[in-house]
Structures are given as C-alpha cells and as structure tokens.
Amino acid sequence: MAEPTYDSAHVPHAAFGCDVHTHTLFSRHAYSTIGECVEAAKAAGLELLGSTDHYSCMTSPSLHVRDYQYLINLKLWPRLWDGVRVLHGVEADIVDLEGRLFGWNVWLREGITGRAFRHETTLKDYVWRELDYVIASIHDQTFAEGATLAQTTRMYIRALDDPKVLILGHPGRSGVPFELDPVLRAAKERGKLIEINEHSFETHYGQRTKTTCMRIAERCAELGVMISTGSDAHIACEVGRFDRTAALLHEIHFPRELIATRSADAFLSVLHAAIG
C-alpha cells in the first residue's frame, strides 16, 4: 500500500478540528515559529492549535531557568490568533518508573532576572504555571530497561495522575511494554486521553509500531476511552496532517464521539473537565 500524500483533499479537514501536538523552534530539532504554525493551522481549516514543545533534556542540558524563558512567557501569545484558538502545552518526558516528569527534582531559588524567590520551587512547577495541558511521553527508554510490566504499567498510571497531564503521548511507539487495559481504564477514570500520533506511522518505525497503535485504538474503542490525535508536527507544513491516523481510525470503525480532537468544543470540554 502506497504512503498517503499530503494535498488539499486530505482527510483531517472533515475529521479533525484540532491539532494538539505540535512543535516550534524551541524544541531545537523543529523548524518553524509559532506564528508559522498558526498560519498553517488556519490554512488546514483547524479551529484549535496546541503548541507542545519538548520539555526535556532535549531542549537544554543545563537545567537553568533562563533556558526556559520561552515557556515561562507563553502568556504573551494571543489566545485567538488569526481566527485559530491557541493553547499552551508541552510534551514532557517521563523520566523514571515512578512516572515522574522532567524537572520534578530541579530546585530553583531565583527567577530569570536573578531575583530570589520567596519560596523555593521546582523547575517543573515554575515552567508549568502558564500551561493549559501537558502531554506525557517517553523518548529515552533506558530507565525502564529490565522493568516488569507491573512497574511500567504503574509508571504510566502515575504519570496520568499528574494534575496537568491530559494526554499520554504516543504509547504505541515509546518502546516500553506495559499492560494495556489498566492504563486505558485509568485514563478513562481520570477523563484523560490516549494519543494516536501521526508520526508513529512513519515508514522507519515499521509495521510492528503500526500494529501496536492499531491495537491501542481498538481497545480504546472497546473500553470507551477517548483519544487525542496529534500530528506531532516539527515543521509548519505538517500541522493538521493526519492522513495515516484518519485511515487507521476509519479502518477499525473508531467511534467519532471518542475522538476528543474532532472539534475545538469537544477538546476544550475534555480539557476543562480533567484539568479545570
């Protein structure tokens, strides 16, 4: 079967109103500004764009608060930008088997100007103050080497317990095995989302990853678990592109009402119920 092509007739115009997993230049291995991503979202007919740059050692190895000014100052972005609703997010790395997220143990005594805080805070809590939601993902699996399925399952559930985490990012290609049903049931109980990620269907990930993603989507449908669809765009021309995701969901007859990203209203309803 040939790889789908991206053209003006691609499926997302009809199927999805949101792209809630995208990256800007801040992610360092991405190539577009937030303005360019908004422009692309508008051109793709999207109602809502979620910008979710990497929050991990990929963005800065120094762990200094000044390296995160971009995320600390997101309040400057218009909430309605050229007709597109814009949300503030990050894709944060799960860093240990306790399900803790990057920056949880980095303590700050001063802000970006060098002014001392009245009370110490963590990098995680300080950066996340302006965020609407967080995608929790794994990019470095080494901490889970040799772990049991019970441990990795608990890890994902504990990540979902974080009050800001709304979406479990690309679990179908993270390379860490886990028990599917307990994690999906935990997501449903907490009103949170499992991501079916467009980049997971890139050819270099192979058929095994696609099969895993399909199984996750099928089980979400069977258990009534809501999903999020994200382009994982690292360049503006990929924003709003969901051809392979849409094809997979169509193939398994996935219920439209379980797709939180089908419209801005649907996604915001889930967001407000889960996070406030």
C-alpha positions as CSV (number, residue, x, y, z in Angstrom):
1,M,0.0,0.0,0.0
2,A,1.4,3.4,-1.0
3,E,2.2,6.0,1.5
4,P,-0.5,8.7,1.6
5,T,0.2,12.0,0.0
6,Y,-0.5,15.4,1.5
7,D,-2.8,17.6,-0.7
8,S,-5.8,19.8,-0.4
9,A,-8.1,16.9,-0.1
10,H,-6.5,15.3,2.9
11,V,-8.9,13.7,5.4
12,P,-8.3,16.0,8.5
13,H,-10.4,18.8,7.1
14,A,-13.5,16.7,7.7
15,A,-12.4,14.5,10.6
16,F,-10.4,16.7,13.0
17,G,-10.8,20.3,14.2
18,C,-7.7,20.4,16.4
19,D,-4.0,19.7,16.3
20,V,-2.9,19.5,19.9
21,H,0.6,18.1,19.5
22,T,3.0,20.4,17.6
23,H,6.5,21.8,18.0
24,T,8.2,25.1,17.3
25,L,11.8,26.2,17.0
26,F,12.1,26.0,20.8
27,S,12.3,22.2,20.5
28,R,15.6,22.7,18.7
29,H,15.1,19.9,16.2
30,A,11.9,21.6,14.9
31,Y,11.9,24.3,12.3
32,S,9.0,26.7,12.5
33,T,7.9,29.6,14.6
34,I,4.6,29.7,16.5
35,G,3.3,32.3,14.0
36,E,4.1,30.0,11.1
37,C,2.3,27.1,12.9
38,V,-0.8,29.2,13.4
39,E,-0.8,30.2,9.8
40,A,-0.5,26.6,8.8
41,A,-3.3,25.6,11.2
42,K,-5.6,28.3,9.6
43,A,-4.7,27.0,6.1
44,A,-5.6,23.5,7.2
45,G,-9.0,24.6,8.4
46,L,-8.3,23.9,12.1
47,E,-10.2,25.6,14.9
48,L,-7.6,25.0,17.6
49,L,-3.8,24.6,17.8
50,G,-2.0,23.3,20.8
51,S,1.7,24.1,20.8
52,T,3.6,21.5,22.8
53,D,7.3,21.9,22.6
54,H,9.6,19.4,24.2
55,Y,10.1,19.9,27.9
56,S,13.1,17.6,28.5
57,C,16.9,17.4,28.3
58,M,16.4,17.7,24.5
59,T,15.8,21.4,24.8
60,S,18.6,22.3,27.3
61,P,21.1,20.2,29.1
62,S,21.9,23.0,31.7
63,L,18.6,22.8,33.6
64,H,18.9,26.6,34.2
65,V,15.7,28.5,34.5
66,R,16.8,31.1,31.9
67,D,16.8,28.4,29.2
68,Y,13.0,28.0,29.7
69,Q,12.0,31.7,29.2
70,Y,10.2,30.8,26.1
71,L,7.8,28.5,28.0
72,I,7.6,30.8,31.0
73,N,6.4,33.7,28.9
74,L,3.6,32.0,26.9
75,K,1.1,34.4,28.3
76,L,2.1,36.9,25.5
77,W,0.6,34.7,22.8
78,P,-2.9,35.8,21.7
79,R,-5.5,33.2,22.7
80,L,-7.3,33.8,19.5
81,W,-4.7,34.2,16.8
82,D,-5.9,34.9,13.2
83,G,-9.1,33.0,13.9
84,V,-7.3,30.0,15.5
85,R,-7.7,29.2,19.2
86,V,-4.2,28.7,20.6
87,L,-3.4,26.6,23.7
88,H,-0.2,26.4,25.7
89,G,1.2,23.0,26.3
90,V,4.4,21.0,26.5
91,E,5.4,17.4,25.7
92,A,7.1,16.4,28.9
93,D,9.4,13.4,29.3
94,I,8.5,10.7,31.8
95,V,11.9,10.1,33.5
96,D,11.6,7.2,35.9
97,L,9.5,4.2,36.9
98,E,7.5,6.4,39.4
99,G,6.0,8.2,36.4
100,R,7.7,11.5,37.4
101,L,8.2,14.1,34.8
102,F,11.2,16.1,33.7
103,G,12.2,18.9,36.1
104,W,10.5,17.5,39.1
105,N,13.7,17.4,41.2
106,V,15.4,20.6,39.9
107,W,15.0,23.2,42.6
108,L,15.0,26.9,41.8
109,R,16.0,29.7,44.2
110,E,15.7,32.6,41.7
111,G,13.9,33.6,38.5
112,I,15.1,34.6,35.1
113,T,16.3,38.0,36.3
114,G,18.3,36.6,39.2
115,R,15.8,37.8,41.8
116,A,15.4,35.4,44.6
117,F,12.1,33.6,45.2
118,R,10.4,34.0,48.5
119,H,10.0,30.2,48.5
120,E,11.9,27.6,46.5
121,T,10.1,25.9,43.7
122,T,10.9,23.2,41.1
123,L,11.6,23.9,37.5
124,K,8.6,21.8,36.6
125,D,6.2,23.7,38.8
126,Y,7.6,27.1,37.7
127,V,7.5,26.4,34.0
128,W,4.1,24.7,34.1
129,R,2.3,27.6,35.7
130,E,1.2,29.1,32.3
131,L,0.4,25.7,30.7
132,D,-3.1,24.6,29.7
133,Y,-2.1,20.9,29.5
134,V,0.8,18.5,29.3
135,I,1.5,15.5,27.0
136,A,3.5,12.9,29.0
137,S,5.7,10.8,26.7
138,I,8.8,8.6,26.8
139,H,11.8,9.4,24.5
140,D,14.6,7.7,26.4
141,Q,13.6,4.2,27.4
142,T,16.8,3.3,29.3
143,F,15.4,3.9,32.7
144,A,12.8,1.2,32.1
145,E,15.3,-1.5,30.9
146,G,14.6,-4.7,32.9
147,A,11.4,-3.3,34.4
148,T,8.4,-5.6,34.9
149,L,5.1,-5.0,33.2
150,A,3.6,-4.2,36.6
151,Q,6.2,-1.4,37.1
152,T,5.8,0.1,33.6
153,T,2.0,0.0,33.9
154,R,2.1,1.8,37.3
155,M,4.5,4.3,35.7
156,Y,2.0,5.3,33.1
157,I,-0.8,5.4,35.6
158,R,1.2,7.7,37.9
159,A,2.0,10.0,35.0
160,L,-1.7,10.3,34.3
161,D,-2.2,11.2,38.0
162,D,-0.3,14.5,37.5
163,P,-2.9,17.3,37.5
164,K,-1.6,19.0,34.4
165,V,-1.2,15.8,32.3
166,L,-4.1,15.4,29.9
167,I,-2.6,13.2,27.2
168,L,-0.4,10.1,27.2
169,G,1.8,10.7,24.3
170,H,2.5,8.1,21.5
171,P,2.5,5.0,23.8
172,G,2.4,2.8,20.7
173,R,5.9,3.7,19.7
174,S,7.6,4.6,23.0
175,G,9.3,1.2,23.2
176,V,8.3,0.4,26.7
177,P,5.9,-2.6,27.1
178,F,3.0,-2.2,29.6
179,E,-0.3,-3.8,30.4
180,L,-2.8,-2.0,28.2
181,D,-6.2,-2.4,29.9
182,P,-5.1,-1.0,33.3
183,V,-3.6,2.1,31.7
184,L,-6.6,2.7,29.5
185,R,-9.0,2.2,32.3
186,A,-7.0,4.7,34.4
187,A,-7.2,7.2,31.6
188,K,-10.9,6.8,31.4
189,E,-11.5,7.1,35.1
190,R,-9.5,10.4,35.1
191,G,-11.1,11.8,32.0
192,K,-7.7,11.8,30.2
193,L,-6.7,10.9,26.7
194,I,-4.6,8.3,24.9
195,E,-2.8,9.7,21.8
196,I,-2.8,8.2,18.4
197,N,0.2,10.0,16.9
198,E,0.6,10.6,13.2
199,H,4.4,10.3,13.3
200,S,4.1,6.8,14.7
201,F,3.1,5.7,11.1
202,E,6.3,6.9,9.5
203,T,7.9,4.1,7.5
204,H,11.0,3.8,9.6
205,Y,9.0,2.8,12.7
206,G,7.9,-0.3,10.9
207,Q,4.8,-2.5,10.8
208,R,5.1,-3.5,14.5
209,T,4.6,0.0,15.7
210,K,1.5,0.4,13.4
211,T,0.1,-2.8,14.7
212,T,0.6,-1.7,18.3
213,C,-1.1,1.6,17.6
214,M,-4.0,-0.2,16.0
215,R,-4.4,-2.5,19.0
216,I,-4.4,0.5,21.3
217,A,-7.0,2.3,19.3
218,E,-9.2,-0.8,19.0
219,R,-9.1,-1.4,22.8
220,C,-9.9,2.3,23.4
221,A,-13.0,1.8,21.2
222,E,-14.0,-1.3,23.1
223,L,-13.5,0.3,26.5
224,G,-14.9,3.7,25.6
225,V,-11.6,5.5,26.2
226,M,-11.3,8.9,24.5
227,I,-8.3,9.5,22.3
228,S,-6.3,12.5,21.1
229,T,-4.9,12.8,17.5
230,G,-1.7,14.8,17.1
231,S,0.3,15.5,14.0
232,D,3.5,15.8,16.1
233,A,4.5,18.4,13.6
234,H,8.1,19.5,13.7
235,I,7.7,21.9,10.8
236,A,4.7,24.1,9.9
237,C,3.8,22.2,6.7
238,E,2.9,19.2,8.8
239,V,0.4,21.0,11.1
240,G,-3.0,19.5,10.6
241,R,-1.8,16.5,8.7
242,F,-3.5,13.3,9.9
243,D,-3.8,11.1,6.8
244,R,-2.5,7.9,8.3
245,T,-4.2,8.4,11.6
246,A,-7.5,9.0,9.9
247,A,-7.0,6.0,7.7
248,L,-6.3,3.7,10.7
249,L,-9.3,5.0,12.6
250,H,-11.5,4.6,9.6
251,E,-10.2,1.0,9.0
252,I,-11.3,0.0,12.6
253,H,-14.5,2.0,12.5
254,F,-13.4,4.0,15.5
255,P,-16.3,5.9,17.1
256,R,-16.2,9.6,16.3
257,E,-17.6,10.6,19.7
258,L,-14.4,9.1,21.3
259,I,-12.1,11.4,19.3
260,A,-11.6,14.4,21.6
261,T,-9.8,16.3,18.8
262,R,-12.8,16.2,16.4
263,S,-13.6,19.8,17.3
264,A,-12.4,22.6,19.5
265,D,-15.6,22.4,21.6
266,A,-15.0,18.7,22.2
267,F,-11.4,19.1,23.2
268,L,-12.0,22.0,25.4
269,S,-14.8,20.2,27.2
270,V,-12.4,17.3,28.0
271,L,-9.6,19.7,29.0
272,H,-11.8,21.6,31.4
273,A,-13.3,18.5,32.9
274,A,-10.0,16.9,33.5
275,I,-7.8,19.8,34.4
276,G,-10.1,22.8,35.1
